[in-house]
Amino acid sequence: AEIILRKSPKFGNDVMFSIHSGQFNSCFDGCKITVKFDNQKLENYSMMGTDDGSSDVLFISGSKNTKRFVDQLRKSKKVIIEASFFDHGREQFIFETDGLDWKHF
């Protein structure tokens, strides 16, 4: 799994989650992921799928949620993301985030 931060003149700032194997559960009408930054409380983020219907990428829904996620990510050393997968259930991914280079976002 990957966390992708995109800064685009056309689309603005986005946070995307991408997986290399499997499929996220359908997010056509919206869905949620659970996130934990360091030892903070669990937070839910509303997600949306891609315009082309790809099942391996999700976007955080809304600029306010995107900013909230990025602000927390900047301060964190570790983030755990839990999402629901087609025919698999929920799965957690742990990302070490200490020392990320923020000059492009």
VENVENBEL-V79414 format. One record per helix or strand of 3 or more residues. SS is the DSSP state (H for helix, E for strand). FROM is the first residue (numbers start at 1). TO is the last residue. Records with the same first field share a line. If there is no record, write none. Layout:
SS: FROM-TO  FROM-TO
This chain:
E: 2-8  12-18  31-37  43-48  57-60  78-85  89-96
H: 63-75
